[in-house]
Structure formats: C-alpha cells, structure tokens
Amino acid sequence: MPSKLPKLVMIFIFFTTSANAWRPWANQMFEGSKRFEGSSELVDMKYHMGPVLTDENITIYPIWYGKWGKSQKMIIRDFINSISAVNNKAPSVSGWWKTVQLYTDQTGANISRNVFLGHDKNDRFYSQGKSLTRLTVQKVIKNAVNSRSKPLPINPKTGVYLLLTSDDVYVQDFCQGACGFHYFTFPSIVGYTLPYAWIGNSAKLCPGVCAYPFAVPNFMPKLRSVKSPNDDVGVDGMISVIAHELAEVATNPLDNAWFAGSDPVFPVEIADLCEGIYGTGGGGSYTGQMLNGVDGATYNMHGIRRRFLVQWVWNHMVNYCTGPNALDQ
C-alpha cells in the first residue's frame, strides 16, 4: 500500500515537482475538469470484488503510542463518535460519511453507517522505540492484541486498528510522502490479518506539511495559516488524515476492493482523489469554501461537541468529490 500524500500542500508539489510520478495524471485530472470538486471523466473508480466493511457495525480500536494528553484524546474520540451521530448541526461529520456509505460489496450491501469506538490501548513507554518502520508498526499492533493486560479484541471482519503516534515519534516516510497510511497486518508478524491505519501527530516534525492549513511549510513563507478549531494544530491536522484513512480502509481494507487504476500495489483510493478539497468549488490548488467561526477558527463540519476540518471524498455515483454540503440537505 503506498503511503498517503500529505494534504493540501502536496497539491502544490503535484504541479511543481517533475519527479513526482503522479503529476501528469493529476494535471490531467484537474486541468481537464469541467466541473468543480475535482471532477473528471478520466477517473475510473472500480470495484475489484474484495471485501468492504458492510457489516452492521464498524469498530475502531485506537492505540495511543507515546505521550498523549487527555484533551488530545477527547478531540479524536469525538470525531470518531461523530461519524454515526444523528441530529448534529449541518454540515456534519455524519453527512460527510454518507459519501463513503455509497460504496457497496458484490451483494450490493452498502458500507455501514455505524462506526463506533471500541476498547483502546496505551503504549506510553514506546515499546518499539521512537522511530518506527512499516514492520515495527505491525509489532505495536501485535503487542496491543496480545497484551497480558486487557488486550484489544481480535476482530478481523469489522474492526479497524487505529495506531496514533505522538508528536515525538517518527514513522517511515512521515513528513516526506506520508501523514498516514492504511494496510493490513501480516499473520507472520501479528498472527492475524487485521485492517489497520497509522496517523502521526506532526506538531513538532512537520506541521506545515501534515497540519496544513493550520500551519504553513517553510518553503511557502507568504502563505498564512488559519486557526485550528480545537486549538491543537497537531491533532486538528490529524483529524482529516484519520478521516482519509478510515474512508479508504472501509472501502478497500485488503487492497482488493474499491480503487482506480489497475495496480493494487499503487491503488488510487476514494480519499486520494480529493486531497486538499474541503468544500464547494475545490479543485486544483484551491481548497473550496470553508467556514469561519466567530472565534476565527476555520472548519467545514460539525461533530457532536466540536468542529473539524475534513477533506471530502470521491463520489463514484457522480464522478467528483462530495461532502456534507451536498448530502446534508
């Protein structure tokens, strides 16, 4: 599974870095667009007959790796709980998830609307150190499900293991080509095939890359950052990456379900197609319309108790990116 490109700032790199293999395709997609929201007739999102998360409930098992504050955990938990919440003020997180729900398995069953928090696990003593590889990431998950004290449940069918690393932890490719990624564990390492996602807190390492637009990259000094909705640049930046990965793990948990292109080793998934698009009119290097609170914070959707800024996802029914603005009506 390829690492996920950092958010909006990487759209800039798409159009300026000739070494980026995605550039010609990305230029075609955006420059050839006849509509907003990244739409393109060139995108061929296909179902490859693999399983997707259509069962009644999807359960998220957070693994808190490193040092996490209580308020930081509350922000992330509130976002996950908001996915299934009803009667939230529009535009809402649950309205955003409705685009993900449009995807189906081979029986025609839709992605579940019910996404719940399961048990979580703390790894506050850095069991694999402060520099992780793709393989040691899986060892962290192994420790969590095999722990002698309150292990996480083994749930290969409807569970997603969400590894969240604190701001003093580096993970392979972090800040260079990845702010997060999803894949599945190897039985040879963990003992089971479990869908998982990793997302890192970039506050110390690269906030201008992975927490944009709440921070700006050093090589773009004329850009101005915006105020994060929950007063935590690193965690607010993580929220959109968490959303990105949850949308993709739900629709392509084992790399053989929904993606564009013919190569499952380098799939283009439903959130990849909407990097940097947060609202109506988004596409190319423009984020689209976002909201500003009376406190000056920038966001685009409401949760149960908080506001969040979350990228939109690809809607294969209409061939462009959609979000709660379109589906909360």
C-alpha positions, 0 to 999 in steps of 0.5 A: 500500500503506498503511503498517503500524500500529505494534504493540501500542500502536496497539491502544490508539489503535484504541479511543481515537482517533475519527479513526482510520478503522479503529476501528469495524471493529476494535471490531467485530472484537474486541468481537464475538469469541467466541473468543480470538486475535482471532477473528471471523466478520466477517473475510473473508480472500480470495484475489484470484488474484495471485501468492504466493511458492510457489516452492521457495525464498524469498530475502531480500536485506537492505540495511543503510542507515546505521550498523549494528553487527555484533551488530545484524546477527547478531540479524536474520540469525538470525531470518531463518535461523530461519524454515526451521530444523528441530529448534529448541526449541518454540515456534519461529520455524519453527512460527510460519511454518507459519501463513503456509505455509497460504496457497496460489496458484490451483494450490493450491501452498502458500507455501514453507517455505524462506526463506533469506538471500541476498547483502546490501548496505551503504549506510553513507554514506546515499546518499539522505540521512537522511530518506527518502520512499516514492520515495527508498526505491525509489532505495536499492533501485535503487542496491543492484541496480545497484551497480558493486560486487557488486550484489544479484541481480535476482530478481523471482519469489522474492526479497524486498528487505529495506531496514533503516534505522538508528536515525538515519534517518527514513522517511515516516510512521515513528513516526506510522502506520508501523514498516514497510511492504511494496510493490513497486518501480516499473520507472520508478524501479528498472527492475524490479518487485521485492517489497520491505519497509522496517523502521526501527530506532526506538531513538532516534525512537520506541521506545515506539511501534515497540519496544513492549513493550520500551519504553513511549510517553510518553503511557502513563507507568504502563505498564512495559516488559519486557526485550528478549531480545537486549538491543537494544530497537531491533532486538528491536522490529524483529524482529516488524515484519520478521516482519509484513512478510515474512508479508504480502509472501509472501502478497500481494507485488503487492497482488493476492493474499491480503487482506480487504476489497475495496480493494487500495489499503487491503488488510487483510493476514494480519499486520494482523489480529493486531497486538499478539497474541503468544500464547494468549488475545490479543485486544483490548488484551491481548497473550496469554501470553508467556514469561519467561526466567530472565534476565527477558527476555520472548519467545514463540519460539525461533530457532536461537541466540536468542529473539524476540518475534513477533506471530502471524498470521491463520489463514484455515483457522480464522478467528483468529490462530495461532502456534507454540503451536498448530502446534508440537505 
